[in-house]
Amino acid sequence: GRRIRLLKGLPATSTVEENSAAGVSVYNFNVTVSPLASGGVAILPTIVNSNPLTEAFDIESKGGFEYRVVTTGNPVLDYETMPKSFDLQIFVEDTTGRTDLNILTIQVTDKNEDPVFRGNMAIQTVMIYMLEGTPPEHIYQVDAADPENAQLKYSLLPATAPFSIRESGAIFSTKEFDYEKDPHCYFLNITVTDPDGLNSTKTVNINIININDERPFFTTKQRIYRIPEEQSPGTIVANVTAKDPDDEDSPSRLFYSIQSSDRYFSINPVTGVLHVTGRIDRDALPLRLHPNVSLIVRVEDSPSSGHASEMEITIIVDDINDNPPECNPSAFRKEAYENTTPGTFLVDLRNYCKDIDVDPSNNQFSFTGLSGFGSNNFALESTVSGRLVITGTIDLENPANPGVEVYTLTVRVQDIAHPNYSSKYPFYISFHNIIYIYIRIKPVNEFFPVFSNLSYVFSVSEITKVGSSIGRVHAIDKDWPPSAITYSIVAGAGTRDYTNIFWISPTIGDVKILARLDYETTQKHIFTVQASDQEKSMTALVTVNVLEVNDEEPVCSPNFFSLQIPVSLAVGTNINGFRIECQDRDSDPRSFRYFINEGNENSHFIFSPSAGSNTSRLILASRFDYESGLDTNWIYSLRVHVTDDNLVSARDKTTHLIKTATVTLSIRVIPNPTTATTTTPGLTIVTRRENLYSPSAWYVPFVITLGGLLLLGLLGYPGVLLLTRLRGRCPPAGRAHRTPLFHFTFCVSSQTMTKLSTVFDGEARDPVTGRMYEFSTRSGARRWKKSNEPLQPVLAMQVTSSATDKSGQETEKAEAPSKKEPSKKRKELTAATKPAAKPSVGQSETPGQAGLRLQEQKEESEDRRLSSPA
């Protein structure tokens, strides 16, 4: 549809003059809104874009729906440098959502502007200086321009001034100036005008410089000056004055300087006042040798290329008493032995002090004011010589002596003449003219160390720990200050086994033991200790009494023994005649007591006597009862404790200790062979072998297989030849004799099973695990007993018989490749059923062990029979 026009008066074109200030109205327009727009304008007229882009314009409201476009002044419109036309896009929206966008074209118009100065005249007043006597010439060029590039016209005021300006802006002087007759300064107003009459004006200041043609002269007649040394900087020495004839009655404008280089003095270049600038020390070189300073003063009527005059001035520097006496060093450290003879010379202070003032009347000094704690023991021979001597007797051990080892003395050194150095050394009188003398009194070692006792006796228990302190010796030295006493052991303190069993602390005298004491070996140790102060020493005797302690354990023989007794042994019998015998190095033989601490179930065993003797026998105290189930253990492991606390020794002891020895007895109860016992069915033994293959060792089976094949070939060839010969001479053994063959079948690789009927006619308890097991007194075979398994009748050994020719042949064929295998399997079975320990030398075999030995012999004979060719 048709677009609704909200901006009334747009599009339009308007103009604005360059350089317009901010807020200048450029164009007015209205906004027409719909009657439906009750709220009026939703978005006020806004400049949304401009071509080219600029922020030089803005829209202001005039009230109601009237608006105007105004200048912002940023930037200021310039016809010569900025675009000359701008297209502004104005957007508005009312409350009903209707919008309008129109363009206002603004054209910038040119305005004639004032001409401007350029260069120095644009920013400041130009100052031009001309020397008098200079002929008429060009002196300055005015630089100006018109923004519209119009032709400019130059003019100069006042017109009476002896200067002119040309159309190009060049300023010329029109006469030769005389400083004494003409004005010294001219102010020229330079005006530049464009064709429309717009103009600008600047001022040029022209100064005439005087030229002097007369030589200035000095009006001061004095040439020699005298000053004392150490004058502060700025002190005036002389006031040099001069006159320039060219100046007539007016003050001369002269310039003063010192031609010769000098570090002590300087002259004011305008006033000619000569003053001190550096420290003047008469006592330092070069003034110490040459106290006169000569200066060449020059006066000029121009800083350069003018007329000048020179004059020589001599300044004599006088010495003052500005240096106090100085001592190097200012502190002395001296030593003297106690009891030094009075009158002994210590130090001559004058050899270390001096005064550097040049004048002899200023460099004389004296020593006074000897003071300090204990200064009454010292004195100066005279105030001039400065020799310090001892006047008193100093004894450090004397109670009347204050006990001071270092005396601090002070001596004042001062000038004889009146000092004049308060400004140079403001604190010198308080500090720097004091000499400090430190005199250390060296003690003399006059006395020997003395022990507090002539001898020492220590009583020590023989069980005292190594490293323990058993006592302390102490010595004193009357010397002052007390000397450091060092303790040492110089004799004794050793045994046959140890070089030193005692150690003494070098500083405090503590005696410690380095090895275990033994009353039974040595009851008393005597050694000599020494106290030394590095120069003198004294000794004392130390006796160490070792106190007996029950520290030795009983030693019993034997301490381990194995016994075997029949189950029917009578009560009260000394078991196998066993006797235990004990000894103790520090206990009476009557002090032993015997206890069976562990393993004595049902109290079957006792020792007699149980106390009061070093020998005791093992007695069966009660009979065994296996039939009723009271006893179940067939092996008893007895732990016997032997203590030495039955009696107390008559000798004194520091403590009453109890020592214990341990004896272990292993007693095996042998069942009665006639005892009726039930047995379990034959024992089945399963042997499982498993070979594991490792990929990293692939070559091992290969090498073993190859080697086995080669060995089988070497051994098999002679066997085949021998078998062929035997077959040719003898009939097969099975057919010739018809002897039935017995085959014992064992389990190999979990495939072949064999049952061996064995009679288990006894039971016992394992001493390690405590579990019950059954055993055979004939073969020695054993097995764990099941808690709820009843006893079973005896089963006979299963055998397989073959009497036919056919079975004999098959048996003969089966025997050949397995000659070694049955023997090996029977050995494994034998090892599985063998008892845990063989009887020791001198002991009798049990029935179980005998049966096992007979079974092994039978299996070996069977192996030999099976391995024979027949």
Protein Blocks (a to p, Z undefined) as FASTA:
>chain_A
ZZddfbghiacdddddehiaehiafbdcdddddfklmnlpabdcddfbdcdddfkbccdd
ebhjaccdddehiacddfklmcfbdcdddddddfkopacdddddddddddddddddehjl
lmmccdddddehiacddfbdcddddfklpacddddddfkbccdcdfkopacdfbdcdfkl
mcfbdcdddddddfkopacddddddddddddfbdcddfbfbfbdcddehiaehiafbdcd
dddfklmmaccddddddfbacfkbccdfklopacdfbdcdfkbcfklmmmcccddddddf
bfbhpacdddddddddddddfbccddddfbdcddddehiaehiafbdfklmgccfbfblk
lmgccdehiacehklmgccfbfklopacdfbdcdfklmklgoiabdcdddddddfbdcdf
kmmmmmlmmmmmcccdddddddddfbccddfbfbdcddddfkbcehiafbdcddddfbdc
ddddddddfegjiafkbmblcdcdfklopacdfbdcdfklpmcdcddddddehjaccddd
dddddddddfbccddddfbdcddddfkbcehiaghhiacddddfkbcfklpccddfbhpa
hhlaccddfehiabdcdddfbdcdfknomamcfbdcddddddfklbccfbdcfbdcdddd
dddddddddddfklccdddddddddddddddddfklmmmmmmmmmmmmmmmmmmmmmmmm
mmmmmmmmpccfklmnopacddddddeehlaccddddddfbdcddfklopacdddfklop
acdddfklccdddddddddddfbfklmmmmmmmmmmmmmmmmmmmmmmmmmmpcfbdcde
hiacdfklmmmmmmmmmmmmmmmmmmpmZZ
